[in-house]
Amino acid sequence: MYRHLHGPPPLPFSSSPTLITRAFASRRAAAPASNTTHDDCLAARQWLAGFDANPLPRHVGQISFSRSGGPGGQNVNKVNSKATLKVPLASLLPLVPRLLHPSLRASRYFAERSETLVFHAEESRKQAANVESCYDKLHQLLKTTAKHAIPGETSQAQKDRVHKL
């Protein structure tokens, strides 16, 4: 009955030399990756600290205009006030830390076919205001993504507490 419900009993651990060698080899190979992760975290924290002071260049994306929908009378039918900002990841990823890359690809603004981030704004009747809204959305996406993806620094009290354990 035991075998039917839970499957066969586990096999005893065999201590062959190949398994032990592989375990040590994988630990040695993983050590440099942890150093680069720590360096990536430091670089990402520095980037985030200076992010508001150094905004992204405007040429990183392409703006296009179209007619917006919804109420607005004849103005909606005559004026191309809706702004669409398309930011190719190839031009954006070199400007942001590596820790943000997977989160940006997972964001709701990511268009997988074209490998771009796409932002729309049609809140205002003015093109310039909608363009600014698109860039604000990009800025907010990068800021919130960075706050979630970049781990904070460990305080000295926490380091001492862990060291005592």
N, C-alpha and C positions, 0 to 999 in steps of 0.2 A: 504494500500500500504506500509506503514511504517513497519508493522509486516512482510510482505512478504520479503522485502529486508533486513532488519536488525534483524529480529527475534523478540521475545517478549521483551517488555520493562523490564529493570532490576528491580528486587524485592527490596523493601525498606530494609535497614539494620535492622536486628533484634538484639536487645541487650540482648541476653540470658546470664545468669551467666556462663554457660559452655564455651561459646566462650571467654569471658573475662578471665576466669581462665586459659584456654588453652594458650591464648596469653602470659600471664605472665609466665606460666610454661615453655614455649618454650624459652623465653628470659633468664630465669635463667639457663636453661640447656645449652644454647649457650655460656654463659660467660666463662666457663673454657676452651672451645675450642679455643677462641681467645687468651688466655694466652699461650696455647701450640703452637699456630701458631706463636706468637711473639718469643717464645723460640726457635722454629724450625728455624725461620729466623735468629736469632742470631747465633745459632749453624751452620747453613748453611753458613753464612758470614765468620765465623771463619774457617770453612773447606775450603772454596774457597780461603781465604787468604794464607793458608798453603798448597794448593794443589800442586803447582809446586815444593815446597821444599820436599814434601813427596809423591813420585810417588806410584802408585798402585803396590802391589807385583806381581811378574811374575807368581806365582802359581795360580792366580785367574782364569786363563783360560787354555784351552787345545789347543795346536798347532798341526795341521796336515799338511802334504804336499801332493801335487799332481802335475801332469804335467800341465803346463800352455798352453793355446791355443795361436793362433795368429802366426805372422811371427817369424822366428828365426832359420829356417833351421832344421838340424838334432838335434840340442841341445834341442829343444822343445820336441822332441820325446823321448829323453834319460834321461833327468834330471828332478826330481821332485822339481821344484823351486817355484811353487805357494804355498803360505802359507795361511792357514785358521785358524783364532783364534775364538774359541767358548768360550764365557764367560757366564756361568750359572748365572741367576739373583739371585739365592739363595746364591751364594758366593759373588756377587758384591753389592747387596743392603745393607748389613750390613756395608759396607765401605763408603757409600755415604749418604748424608742427605736425610731425608724423602721427602723433597720438590722436589727432582729429580726423585723419583720413577715413577710417572705417565708419565713424559716426556720421560724417558728411555723406558717405555713400548710402547710409541707412535712413537719411532724413526724408521727410515727405516731399521736399522740393527737388529731389534727385530724379532726373529722367534717365533711365538706364540705357535706352537705345542711343541717345546722343551723348551720353556721358557728361551731362551738364546739370547745373542747378538752375531751376526756372522759377522766377518770382513774378507775380502779377499784382498790379495795383490799379484800381479804378475807383478809389474812394473820393477823389476830387475831380472837379471839372477842368482842372489845369494840368497840362502835361508835365510841367516842371515839378509840381507837388507829387504827382504819381511816380515820377522818376526817383525823387527823394525817398518816397515810401518804399520803393523796391530796394534801394540801397540800405535803408534802415532795416528791412527784413533780413537782408544778407548779413548786416552787422549783428543783429540780434541772434540769428542762427549761429554765427561763429562764436559769439559770446556765451550763449547757453550751452552749446556743444563743448566749448573749452571748459566751462565750469563743471560739467558732468564727467568729462573724459580725463581731465588732468587731476591726478590725486594731489591732495594737500600735503604740506610738509608735516612731518611728525614733530611734535613739540618735545622739548628736552625732558619734561616731566614724564611723558609717555615712554621715551627711550629709557629713562632711568627705571621706570616701573617694569618694563620688559626685561631689562638687564638683571634686576633683582630676582625675577622668576627663574 
